[in-house]
Amino acid sequence: MDFSLSEKEQKLWERAKAFTHEHITPRAHELEKRNEFPKEVVQKAFEAGLMNLHIPTEAGGPGLSLLSETFVSEATGYGCAGIATSIMCNNLAFAPLVIGATIEQLKTYVEPLITGKEPKFGAFCLTERGAGSDAGAVATRAERDGDEYVVNGVKCYITNAPQASLYTVFASTQPELKTKGLSCFMVPKSKATKIGHIENKMGQKNSVQSEVIFEDARIPKDCLVGKEGDGFKIAMTTLDKTRAGIAAIATGVAQRAVDEAAKFANIRHQFDQPIGRFQGISFMLADMGARAAAARQLTRYAAWMADQGMRNSKDSAYAKFFAADAAMQNAMDAVQIMGGYGYITEYPAEKLMRDAKLLQIYEGTNQIQRVVAGSAILKESANLDTGFHVKYDGRDAPVM
């Protein structure tokens, strides 16, 4: 067992941290006031080679591992969760295509978006007003018409939608089959793809989410990813892989909360000593540090499993809900340790708290992650032999 990073991974980790220190952390509060997509910072991230890391080399990408992506997500998340989401959102948008599309499709639809002088974006379009956690309730339709599909429907809370040139859309080709009738499509931006309501959020204001409206959007049949009916499997496999990215952003937030609180506890004096010397504060800092460290290990392990081709549904769910909860708790503790300063917008703690909340909600709520993990545990236990046999309700229980 080796927890060390390779030389290449270490250089990427250091490069991402240096980028954050120079371009994100000093400007996050200023950019948040604009409540818009942070175009200049994302452009610099693109030029620094911190985007589209998972696209295979055959399609013009660097072909890096999911583990490598977590280094960038954690580093940028430390500076600003919203900017990190904007930078790393192509990971989610293009992941279904890397999973289910052919190299020819990737070269046709994705390579032109990632190899120019300016970054272009995709958008992952699964959620609808009536279909969030329940993918089987998707109402968007895709109907075959000769050599084309016609897509109609409305998606919501879609990250980077106004900037996107390509939408990865999950639409029903056979609604009566629920999840088994869900299919995945690449829908290029056109006059038939319109941006609807743009959300005004409590936090992560450096990331943009909106509705996307598809009105008779005609796409060639080669925009189908995989086969009809493969959509649900592709979506779930995508989320298994990308949860680690969200967990990494959350880990960055959790670590930033530790660092800001500890820095304050060293310089704030009460009763003739730094407040960090009081046991009540030092114990809080210890718990905060442990949460951030545990989140980092869960996250990197889940990503490593995916890179090894191992089923990681349970472990990626662990990483996502634990890291997001750690980010939220650490942010709240940082506000508490900093007292009045923590509640004031000139200081970073209150922003960490607002940004952290969304991490518990998007890309699968933490409750859904617990459903995923709990279901996996129950399935595993069905064939588990502990050598212990008991009776429940007067009936013989199966030997586990």
Steps between C-alpha positions, in 0.01 A plus 500: 500500500649829389337835571766707325428684176693438183729778379244591231214505753701709747581757231130525403402539866757777553404672174131500595576640846722771355229591248243527778729715714563739211171514313212378721548567872580874466207565263223266618310760707530766232382266224212373713345846504455476123289186540613377159722246326868578584616508140847647557599249767367205301697618197817501709419153635459376143834652400661341807385155390264448794187415298364201307753271666299181447459525122701219336805587294333357188245782524749778566504487880777424750342168605577545869351296784200583715741514792687779322173689458445495876826689555380787280149495648627510858752774429252724317224419751729631773493838325131508403252216459306693236802568282612140547160383377525724194850373419429132555143479365615357167609194696133429570369615163737285295527200734192325351658540157835359611306208651253428221603673177737369235837661432356622169217677684745654747720624216200651321314662789745544789849548356414833328381634837818427692779570251447865408653812651198564720312251719164376380255324721261214529204475737365188673122505456320247718302696763149631436247677722323169552800269473795550730601194696239295308650465153209282393274807512687682220242661268735620225431299185718397207308357205657336197416665168686333215871562542440752779371526854272785608552610861239691702502584868628728776798432725579705811791580734738431212853618578678703229190476279520860368865443405453152354557407137395138553231361726517142629128431524318212664164459331237230487466304177245262657328677792296196597822318594602765756876471564536224238365740239756773574761580233801731481555754221749766396303811404705782343398856581257639241196724461296210635693501830407796715607621842212546742502624858847567645513416871599756764658291773594542865858388437737385228416816310809453282320210334195538277199266492195544278219335311564364151200478269505262204237585238499254210878477519597279204821302534651233273461140610874477575437734796355202686754383761502122522163343422144607571423405859863533616443844653434399859803270514719771345370762745557282806847396383578866438398601851702215652806648329431871550391497866868499594540834324227659711646337811838650408352852474336440837832386645656824380227699678542291816877558502462872435267522801764331717773737382296818539377401847847397617656822368240704686540292819872578500466877474179568692580557870261478792594473868864574413551206263411385146154341501647191334659408831160450658403136495153576365652657188789255455263203515281659232806551279606140553159372392501732199844379393398137538191553284703662222765225511240222499312664212823517299574130547144389421502717189832383364417135570168525314677658202778240511242220497339644187841530333559130574170409335350397835135551593501803730132593544513459878841658548429798276176554693695486828744756366234738373277509806782492755705772329198723442387461860858565616511818293174624648590415860850644469364819346251540784774434756726757332224760527455410867871520581531835323192633679378832365778503242374169366159650431629802310523488121849655491638176644497162324318283755145604414563435129635153581180430690275613215702315238519180705122461520464437128759222521250304710234543230628490142612194306287281724387619842680359800183310587506328161869420551408327824230303317763389246749403771240336723363292213851382414568403861176300521578324172849409617375374836262251336797278418712586803597215733578639846483159665214626719153343486194635685123481487287807429129505581513130583614413151836364395706778349721414204861442591683818402 
